[in-house]
Amino acid sequence: MKKSLVWIRRDIRLIDHTALSAAIAESDEVHLVFIFDEKILQKLPANDRRVTFIHESLRELNNELTNYNSEINILFGDPVEEIPKLTKKIGVQKVFFNRDYEKYALNRDKKVTTKLKEMDIATSSYRDHVIFEASEVLKKDNTPYKVFTPYKRAWIARFMSEFSRAKLFRANHQKYAQDVPHRFSKTDWMKKTGFGPQELSIEAGRKGALKVLERFKKNIGTYHETRNLLEETSTSGLSPYIRHGLISIREVLSLGVKENAIIHETFVSELVWREFYQMILSHFPVVEKSSFKPQYDAIKWAGGKKELVAWQKGETGYPIVDAGMRCLNQTGLMPNRLRMVTASFLCKTLLVDWKKGEKYFAEKLMDFDLASNNGGWQWSSSTGCDAQPYFRIFNPLSQSQKFDPNGDFIRKWCPELAKLDAKQIHQPHAYGPLFLIEKDIQYPMPVVDYSSKRVEALAMYKSALK
Ligand SMILES: Cc1cc2nc3c(=O)[nH]c(=O)nc-3n(C[C@H](O)[C@H](O)[C@H](O)COP(=O)(O)OP(=O)(O)OC[C@H]3O[C@@H](n4cnc5c(N)ncnc54)[C@H](O)[C@@H]3O)c2cc1C
């Protein structure tokens, strides 16, 4: 009897799971495992929401499995030790997993594969988190793209020639269910990992993902017009589910594809941005620590701790920036438009090194993904490939007026400003020193003056580029 182990990582689902489908096709008995990786967990604070999100998602997946008299192994430790130990215990002949392209994961997987090989256990890894891997969409001379638009054109051309909607994803549920034996460890692994349950602002698990997907189906037709507005339904809200693989990238992409035509190009473009950044990180791993354009590493960032802390807490005195940061702090989410505005504000108004902002987002975002986060920060700080030019500096006031015209987003996250009208709320300090005092509103004074910092930022960038 051929026994296999499927190692679940950032793909917590049973449907359209490439490694799982392959394991089922090849095996008589398929076992599942998820490992809370101690090396990743030890860097996170005990109140990290993502651990709860993963925990709840695993619990849901496990409940689904019990319907079929099946459960999943949940372990805590170093996968390099735990995977070989488990394979020995169960007596599997092969381990299946979907590829993860981050440096830490690549090294870890290499070590696990080598160890298993020494034990005479085979491994097979699969493309699953992306439609195309880094070296599948290259320029004619076989070098990587550094500009998004031609990359996107080539990506779409290849996609059209290889996929149709019907072929995009497969259901493997029925067959899988009969093959998995009872394996779930009853240990309370959340306690074991030292993490306490946190309140989540979104529903965890595949059920949560499918609800969000259904909601977005109703709005996808207007996505190209609304995607920058700061309303809950103006974008899909799918990123945390994509990040943890509660839904496959093929299921998400299929929303924008009909037969073999792309019907929602703006939406598909965003998914291609995700693959673009993934490709950049794979071909240019240096971006994890430095600017894609090395000359930008010479910037002498003038901003210090005071500015960074005001930004982190959402106390800069710029309502749109503060609303975005408080939303991030309280939910782990932030709309894309505000990620761009707050990132630009940190580097180009507060003059703080983008790497400090990148790190903060990495700690807080429910959808944190190294490639997209790094890409977004390098784009906003102008240090990346195909980035915003350094002299383009978002004005928080005009961004606020344009994308939160009634001030509803600000009202929600900066409730002390709620009584201001749609005009005042974007710049409460513009109405004189007594304006807020008379209204009994306590809201921080602007930590810096935008206009003078704009001049300083341009000089700071120019001097580094000389
Ligand atoms: C400074 C900064 C940091 C970011 N950090 C992350 C991150 O850690 N993880 C992350 O998934 N996205 C990140 N993004 C990209 C983007 O902000 C989020 O993907 C988006 O806000 C998620 O919301 P949504 O699912 O409603 O997006 P939608 O607009 O509905 O887009 C659908 C999907 O496309 C992908 N996508 C959309 N925009 C981008 C983009 N600009 N770059 C890459 N992929 C994109 C995401 O998978 C998203 O779920 C960052 C952007 C910036 C400017």
The ligand as an SDF file (V2000), in Angstrom:
LIG
                    3D

 53 58  0  0  0  0  0  0  0  0999 V2000
    3.0530   49.4650    0.8570 C   0  0  0  0  0  0  0  0  0  0  0  0
    2.2280   48.2900    0.3740 C   0  0  0  0  0  0  0  0  0  0  0  0
    2.3080   47.0640    1.0260 C   0  0  0  0  0  0  0  0  0  0  0  0
    1.5580   45.9650    0.5720 C   0  0  0  0  0  0  0  0  0  0  0  0
    1.6770   44.7630    1.2300 N   0  0  0  0  0  0  0  0  0  0  0  0
    0.9750   43.6840    0.7840 C   0  0  0  0  0  0  0  0  0  0  0  0
    1.0880   42.4230    1.4230 C   0  0  0  0  0  0  0  0  0  0  0  0
    1.8630   42.2350    2.3650 O   0  0  0  0  0  0  0  0  0  0  0  0
    0.3200   41.3980    0.9580 N   0  0  0  0  0  0  0  0  0  0  0  0
   -0.5440   41.5520   -0.1080 C   0  0  0  0  0  0  0  0  0  0  0  0
   -1.2290   40.5930   -0.4810 O   0  0  0  0  0  0  0  0  0  0  0  0
   -0.6320   42.7270   -0.7500 N   0  0  0  0  0  0  0  0  0  0  0  0
    0.0760   43.7970   -0.3440 C   0  0  0  0  0  0  0  0  0  0  0  0
   -0.0510   44.9920   -0.9880 N   0  0  0  0  0  0  0  0  0  0  0  0
   -0.8850   45.0680   -2.2000 C   0  0  0  0  0  0  0  0  0  0  0  0
   -2.3460   45.4830   -1.9770 C   0  0  0  0  0  0  0  0  0  0  0  0
   -2.4110   46.6150   -1.1830 O   0  0  0  0  0  0  0  0  0  0  0  0
   -3.2060   44.3770   -1.3620 C   0  0  0  0  0  0  0  0  0  0  0  0
   -3.0500   43.1690   -2.0690 O   0  0  0  0  0  0  0  0  0  0  0  0
   -4.6830   44.7590   -1.3930 C   0  0  0  0  0  0  0  0  0  0  0  0
   -4.9010   45.9460   -0.6690 O   0  0  0  0  0  0  0  0  0  0  0  0
   -5.5160   43.6460   -0.8130 C   0  0  0  0  0  0  0  0  0  0  0  0
   -6.8700   43.9830   -0.7870 O   0  0  0  0  0  0  0  0  0  0  0  0
   -7.9120   43.2320   -1.7130 P   0  0  0  0  0  0  0  0  0  0  0  0
   -7.7590   41.7660   -1.5650 O   0  0  0  0  0  0  0  0  0  0  0  0
   -9.2410   43.8190   -1.4350 O   0  0  0  0  0  0  0  0  0  0  0  0
   -7.3710   43.6490   -3.1350 O   0  0  0  0  0  0  0  0  0  0  0  0
   -8.0690   43.6950   -4.5710 P   0  0  0  0  0  0  0  0  0  0  0  0
   -7.9500   45.0710   -5.0620 O   0  0  0  0  0  0  0  0  0  0  0  0
   -9.4030   43.0860   -4.5310 O   0  0  0  0  0  0  0  0  0  0  0  0
   -7.0650   42.8220   -5.4510 O   0  0  0  0  0  0  0  0  0  0  0  0
   -7.2330   41.4110   -5.6200 C   0  0  0  0  0  0  0  0  0  0  0  0
   -5.9450   40.7200   -5.2770 C   0  0  0  0  0  0  0  0  0  0  0  0
   -4.8960   41.1290   -6.1500 O   0  0  0  0  0  0  0  0  0  0  0  0
   -3.6620   41.1710   -5.4420 C   0  0  0  0  0  0  0  0  0  0  0  0
   -3.1800   42.5560   -5.4400 N   0  0  0  0  0  0  0  0  0  0  0  0
   -3.9180   43.6760   -5.5380 C   0  0  0  0  0  0  0  0  0  0  0  0
   -3.1340   44.7690   -5.5720 N   0  0  0  0  0  0  0  0  0  0  0  0
   -1.8740   44.3190   -5.5020 C   0  0  0  0  0  0  0  0  0  0  0  0
   -0.5960   44.9510   -5.5020 C   0  0  0  0  0  0  0  0  0  0  0  0
   -0.4640   46.2750   -5.6100 N   0  0  0  0  0  0  0  0  0  0  0  0
    0.5110   44.1830   -5.3820 N   0  0  0  0  0  0  0  0  0  0  0  0
    0.4160   42.8380   -5.2900 C   0  0  0  0  0  0  0  0  0  0  0  0
   -0.7690   42.1770   -5.3140 N   0  0  0  0  0  0  0  0  0  0  0  0
   -1.8930   42.9110   -5.4110 C   0  0  0  0  0  0  0  0  0  0  0  0
   -3.9520   40.6980   -4.0320 C   0  0  0  0  0  0  0  0  0  0  0  0
   -3.7070   39.3100   -3.9680 O   0  0  0  0  0  0  0  0  0  0  0  0
   -5.4360   41.0110   -3.8810 C   0  0  0  0  0  0  0  0  0  0  0  0
   -6.0820   40.2230   -2.9290 O   0  0  0  0  0  0  0  0  0  0  0  0
    0.7080   46.1150   -0.5550 C   0  0  0  0  0  0  0  0  0  0  0  0
    0.6410   47.3570   -1.2060 C   0  0  0  0  0  0  0  0  0  0  0  0
    1.3810   48.4270   -0.7390 C   0  0  0  0  0  0  0  0  0  0  0  0
    1.2830   49.7400   -1.4620 C   0  0  0  0  0  0  0  0  0  0  0  0
  1  2  1  0
  2  3  1  0
  2 52  2  0
  3  4  2  0
  4  5  1  0
  4 50  1  0
  5  6  2  0
  6  7  1  0
  6 13  1  0
  7  8  2  0
  7  9  1  0
  9 10  1  0
 10 11  2  0
 10 12  1  0
 12 13  2  0
 13 14  1  0
 14 15  1  0
 14 50  1  0
 15 16  1  0
 16 17  1  0
 16 18  1  0
 18 19  1  0
 18 20  1  0
 20 21  1  0
 20 22  1  0
 22 23  1  0
 23 24  1  0
 24 25  2  0
 24 26  1  0
 24 27  1  0
 27 28  1  0
 28 29  2  0
 28 30  1  0
 28 31  1  0
 31 32  1  0
 32 33  1  0
 33 34  1  0
 33 48  1  0
 34 35  1  0
 35 36  1  0
 35 46  1  0
 36 37  1  0
 36 45  1  0
 37 38  2  0
 38 39  1  0
 39 40  1  0
 39 45  2  0
 40 41  1  0
 40 42  2  0
 42 43  1  0
 43 44  2  0
 44 45  1  0
 46 47  1  0
 46 48  1  0
 48 49  1  0
 50 51  2  0
 51 52  1  0
 52 53  1  0
M  END
$$$$
